[in-house]
Amino acid sequence: MDNFVSIHRVRTPRPRSARVGFVPEPQQLPSFTYWPTFPFEGDIRVKRLLDPVPIEPPRHGDNPAECRACAAPDDAYIWVSDRWRVRALDRPTGLPAVLILESRSHLDLGDLPNMLAAELGVMTVRLERAIRSLDGVARVHVNRWGDGAAHLHVWFLARPYGRLQLQGTFLALWDDILPPIPEDQWRENLALVAAWLAEFGGRPLAEPPRINWTAPTSLADAEREAQTRPDDALEPAAAAVENDDVIVSEPAEGNGDAPDTDGPGLGAHHGQPS
């Protein structure tokens, strides 16, 4: 009998994927991406969720010796008291006002003793009212994240009146998207808020913008100029004096007397809320 060789197909197992964890198929975007307040449109992808870390990195100020808020002088703030300070960002942004309330002591929210906890409530309401008193402000959003810095800091963001697209969750994003408001308006808003707070104590440190006015042409100068003109030019000159008693130029934007915003100035770094 002939010898037959039996051949069997052997399936070698494929190596397992190097991926860690299950990566789901692309899912439908959450409903908030269709809200009218969502600041983006077009094709959007959800980022892959990273694996949790076993130990979170320290926040800035977890070591009090390195805390920027503790080291900042009072003149980096718009208003100060014995136990609280209020600072602004270092330059205008898209909203009428973005302010940060800080405790003077190096404490986080859950570390506040009862007295400071009670004062935090009063200060929150007081600062909200001060910002809401500004022209064109409809609402004030109050936020505390605390993931970036250990020193207690509470954010106050002013929503402009009539800007319904800025309502709700995404106001902090819109602040970075919108063009900055004029600097003189920004400084005036800070000064008004500081003055409001000072009515209840503490010291206001923000000053309104200084305005350089061009000296008006005096009537005496106009009369002397009219006397040197020919007779046929006297009547128009007199009319000019009558119509233009005082000539005042518009305030100069960004005048040189304004405080430097590139230095410590009003204090904060801007970027992702912490």
C-alpha positions as CSV (number, residue, x, y, z in Angstrom):
1,M,0.0,0.0,0.0
2,D,1.3,3.3,-0.9
3,N,2.3,5.6,2.0
4,F,0.2,8.7,2.2
5,V,1.4,11.8,4.0
6,S,-1.4,13.5,5.8
7,I,-1.1,17.3,5.8
8,H,-2.9,19.4,8.3
9,R,-3.4,23.1,8.2
10,V,-1.9,24.5,11.4
11,R,-3.2,27.9,12.5
12,T,-0.6,30.0,14.3
13,P,-2.3,32.3,16.8
14,R,-1.9,35.9,16.0
15,P,-0.1,38.2,18.5
16,R,-2.4,40.2,20.6
17,S,-2.8,43.9,19.9
18,A,-0.4,46.1,21.7
19,R,-3.3,48.5,22.6
20,V,-4.0,48.8,26.2
21,G,-7.7,48.8,27.1
22,F,-10.6,48.9,24.8
23,V,-10.9,51.7,22.3
24,P,-14.5,52.2,21.5
25,E,-15.7,53.0,18.0
26,P,-16.3,56.6,17.2
27,Q,-19.4,57.6,19.1
28,Q,-22.0,60.3,18.6
29,L,-21.0,63.7,19.8
30,P,-22.6,64.8,23.1
31,S,-25.7,67.0,22.8
32,F,-23.9,70.1,24.1
33,T,-22.0,70.4,20.8
34,Y,-25.3,71.3,19.2
35,W,-26.2,74.0,21.7
36,P,-26.3,77.5,20.3
37,T,-23.8,78.5,23.0
38,F,-21.1,76.0,21.9
39,P,-18.3,78.1,20.4
40,F,-17.1,75.7,17.7
41,E,-18.6,74.2,14.5
42,G,-17.5,71.8,11.8
43,D,-15.9,68.4,12.1
44,I,-15.1,67.7,15.8
45,R,-13.5,64.6,17.3
46,V,-13.5,63.5,20.9
47,K,-10.0,63.0,22.3
48,R,-8.9,59.6,23.5
49,L,-9.3,59.3,27.2
50,L,-5.9,58.7,28.8
51,D,-5.3,56.1,31.4
52,P,-5.5,57.4,35.0
53,V,-2.1,58.1,36.7
54,P,-1.4,56.3,40.0
55,I,-0.2,59.6,41.6
56,E,-1.3,63.0,40.6
57,P,1.4,65.7,40.1
58,P,1.6,68.4,42.8
59,R,-0.3,71.6,42.1
60,H,1.4,75.0,42.1
61,G,1.6,76.2,45.7
62,D,1.3,72.8,47.3
63,N,4.6,73.9,48.7
64,P,3.7,77.2,50.3
65,A,7.3,78.5,50.0
66,E,6.8,78.5,46.2
67,C,3.3,80.0,46.1
68,R,3.1,83.0,43.7
69,A,-0.1,84.3,45.4
70,C,1.6,84.5,48.8
71,A,4.6,86.2,47.3
72,A,2.7,88.8,45.2
73,P,2.7,92.3,46.6
74,D,-0.6,94.2,47.3
75,D,0.0,96.5,44.3
76,A,-0.5,93.5,42.0
77,Y,-4.2,93.5,43.1
78,I,-7.1,95.9,42.4
79,W,-8.4,95.8,46.0
80,V,-7.0,94.4,49.2
81,S,-8.1,93.9,52.8
82,D,-6.6,92.2,55.9
83,R,-7.9,88.8,54.8
84,W,-8.9,89.0,51.1
85,R,-7.5,90.3,47.9
86,V,-9.0,90.7,44.4
87,R,-6.8,90.6,41.2
88,A,-7.4,90.9,37.5
89,L,-5.7,89.4,34.5
90,D,-2.6,91.2,33.2
91,R,-4.4,92.6,30.1
92,P,-7.9,93.0,28.7
93,T,-9.7,90.0,27.4
94,G,-13.0,89.4,25.6
95,L,-15.3,89.9,28.6
96,P,-16.0,93.2,30.4
97,A,-14.3,91.9,33.6
98,V,-12.5,88.7,34.7
99,L,-11.6,88.9,38.4
100,I,-10.1,86.5,40.9
101,L,-10.9,86.5,44.7
102,E,-8.1,85.1,46.8
103,S,-7.7,84.6,50.5
104,R,-4.6,86.3,51.9
105,S,-3.8,83.2,54.0
106,H,-2.4,80.2,52.2
107,L,-5.5,78.0,52.4
108,D,-7.6,75.9,50.0
109,L,-11.4,75.9,50.0
110,G,-11.8,73.0,52.4
111,D,-9.1,74.4,54.7
112,L,-11.0,77.6,55.6
113,P,-11.8,78.1,59.2
114,N,-15.4,79.0,60.0
115,M,-14.8,82.7,60.1
116,L,-13.1,82.8,56.7
117,A,-15.7,80.4,55.3
118,A,-18.5,82.8,56.3
119,E,-16.6,85.8,54.9
120,L,-16.1,83.9,51.6
121,G,-19.9,83.9,51.2
122,V,-20.1,87.6,51.9
123,M,-17.2,88.5,49.6
124,T,-18.6,86.3,46.8
125,V,-22.0,88.2,46.9
126,R,-20.3,91.6,47.3
127,L,-17.9,91.1,44.4
128,E,-20.7,89.7,42.2
129,R,-22.8,92.8,42.9
130,A,-19.8,95.1,42.1
131,I,-19.2,93.5,38.8
132,R,-22.9,93.3,37.9
133,S,-23.1,97.1,38.5
134,L,-20.9,97.7,35.5
135,D,-22.5,99.1,32.3
136,G,-23.4,96.3,29.9
137,V,-23.1,93.4,32.3
138,A,-26.0,91.0,32.5
139,R,-24.7,88.2,34.7
140,V,-21.6,87.2,36.6
141,H,-20.4,83.6,36.5
142,V,-18.6,82.4,39.7
143,N,-16.3,79.4,39.3
144,R,-13.8,77.5,41.4
145,W,-11.7,74.7,39.8
146,G,-8.6,74.4,42.0
147,D,-6.7,71.9,39.9
148,G,-3.9,74.3,38.9
149,A,-3.0,76.1,42.1
150,A,-3.4,75.2,45.8
151,H,-4.0,78.7,47.0
152,L,-7.7,79.5,47.1
153,H,-8.8,81.5,44.1
154,V,-12.4,82.0,42.9
155,W,-13.1,83.2,39.3
156,F,-15.7,85.9,38.5
157,L,-16.5,86.3,34.8
158,A,-18.9,89.1,33.6
159,R,-21.2,88.1,30.7
160,P,-22.1,91.0,28.4
161,Y,-25.8,92.0,28.3
162,G,-27.6,90.8,25.2
163,R,-24.9,88.2,24.2
164,L,-27.2,85.2,24.6
165,Q,-24.6,83.0,22.8
166,L,-22.3,83.5,25.8
167,Q,-24.8,82.1,28.3
168,G,-23.9,79.1,30.4
169,T,-21.1,76.6,30.4
170,F,-18.7,78.0,27.8
171,L,-18.3,81.6,28.9
172,A,-14.6,81.0,29.9
173,L,-13.9,79.7,26.4
174,W,-15.6,82.7,24.8
175,D,-13.4,85.0,26.9
176,D,-10.3,83.7,25.0
177,I,-12.1,83.7,21.6
178,L,-13.6,87.2,21.6
179,P,-11.4,90.2,20.7
180,P,-10.1,92.1,23.8
181,I,-12.2,95.1,25.0
182,P,-10.5,98.5,24.8
183,E,-7.9,99.0,27.5
184,D,-9.3,102.3,28.8
185,Q,-12.7,100.6,29.3
186,W,-11.1,97.7,31.0
187,R,-9.2,99.9,33.5
188,E,-12.3,101.9,34.2
189,N,-14.2,98.8,35.0
190,L,-11.5,97.6,37.4
191,A,-11.4,101.0,39.1
192,L,-15.2,101.0,39.5
193,V,-15.2,97.5,41.0
194,A,-12.4,98.4,43.4
195,A,-14.2,101.5,44.5
196,W,-17.4,99.6,45.1
197,L,-15.6,97.1,47.3
198,A,-13.9,99.8,49.2
199,E,-17.2,101.2,50.3
200,F,-17.3,98.2,52.7
201,G,-13.7,98.4,53.8
202,G,-10.3,97.6,52.4
203,R,-8.2,99.6,50.0
204,P,-8.8,100.2,46.3
205,L,-5.6,100.0,44.2
206,A,-7.0,100.2,40.7
207,E,-7.1,103.7,39.2
208,P,-9.2,104.8,36.2
209,P,-7.4,105.5,33.0
210,R,-5.7,108.9,32.7
211,I,-6.8,111.1,29.8
212,N,-4.6,113.6,28.0
213,W,-6.6,116.6,26.9
214,T,-5.3,119.0,24.3
215,A,-5.4,122.5,25.7
216,P,-8.3,124.5,24.1
217,T,-7.6,127.4,21.9
218,S,-8.3,130.6,23.9
219,L,-10.6,133.3,22.7
220,A,-7.8,135.8,23.0
221,D,-5.7,133.9,20.5
222,A,-8.5,133.7,18.1
223,E,-9.1,137.4,18.3
224,R,-5.5,138.2,17.7
225,E,-5.5,135.9,14.7
226,A,-8.6,137.6,13.3
227,Q,-6.9,141.1,13.6
228,T,-4.0,140.0,11.5
229,R,-6.2,138.8,8.6
230,P,-7.4,141.0,5.7
231,D,-10.8,142.7,6.1
232,D,-12.5,140.3,3.9
233,A,-11.5,137.4,6.1
234,L,-12.7,138.9,9.4
235,E,-16.2,137.6,9.1
236,P,-15.4,133.9,8.6
237,A,-12.8,134.1,11.5
238,A,-15.4,135.5,13.8
239,A,-17.9,132.8,12.8
240,A,-15.2,130.2,13.6
241,V,-14.7,131.7,17.1
242,E,-18.4,131.7,17.7
243,N,-18.9,128.1,16.7
244,D,-15.8,126.6,18.2
245,D,-15.5,128.1,21.7
246,V,-13.6,125.1,23.0
247,I,-11.7,122.5,20.9
248,V,-11.0,119.3,22.7
249,S,-9.3,116.3,21.1
250,E,-10.4,112.8,21.7
251,P,-8.6,110.9,24.5
252,A,-5.6,109.1,23.2
253,E,-5.7,105.3,23.3
254,G,-3.0,103.5,25.2
255,N,-1.5,106.8,26.4
256,G,1.9,106.7,27.9
257,D,0.7,107.5,31.5
258,A,-1.1,104.2,31.8
259,P,0.5,101.6,34.1
260,D,2.7,99.0,32.3
261,T,0.7,95.8,31.9
262,D,3.7,93.7,30.9
263,G,5.2,93.8,34.4
264,P,3.6,92.4,37.7
265,G,0.8,95.0,37.0
266,L,-2.6,93.6,37.9
267,G,-1.2,90.2,38.6
268,A,-2.5,87.1,36.9
269,H,-1.3,85.0,34.2
270,H,-4.0,84.2,31.7
271,G,-4.7,80.9,30.0
272,Q,-6.4,77.7,31.1
273,P,-8.4,78.4,34.4
274,S,-6.8,76.7,37.3
